[in-house]
């Protein structure tokens, strides 16, 4: 098992949590000041996830791009798969904030949603 130091981002304290993991099994060694820190460290050590933000091309819009994000955190190892889908995607104006642009992107159970409204030109 490898030892790894993880900086918790759940709260402003930023605990340095030392864990042992082989990628599947997890053992907390020390450093967390709360239960949420332990849960974050386990998730980060065994199955790290991230919210992904990007932009998508817009046809006939007041702006050429719309900012987007995943509707929930996705596995870190799926980020490039999701970016490849985003790169190939175009949407026609109008686009409304919160609009689902891609459902279940790259089999992550997350959607790509607009984070801005774009009007038609």
Buried (B, 14 or more C-beta within 10 A) or exposed (E): EEEBEBEBEBEEEEBEBBBBBEEEEBEBEEBBEEEEBBEBBBBBBBBEBEEBEBBBBBEEBEBEBBBBBBBEBBBEEBBEBBBEBBEEBEBEBBBEEEBEBBEEBBEBEBBBBBEBBBEEE
